[in-house]
């Protein structure tokens, strides 16, 4: 367990150094691609839910008021 903890601390400190010095990736990734990824995710989510709601035939039953009626109680016949 000690070796694992030591390796984890070493990896996290290396990652922190890379982030501080900017050597791990271009610094403007989010400004370049962030908006496109967000819009793409929103379009994907909307498309999937539109398909699910219109094409799959699921009965959603959003409000059970006046839709669910209890069955009449039947006495056990002996």
Secondary structure, DSSP 4 states (H G I P E B T S, - for coil): -HHHHHHHHHHHHHHHHHHHHT-SS-TTHHHHHHHHHHHHHHHHHHHHHHHHHHHS--------TTT--PPPP-PPP-
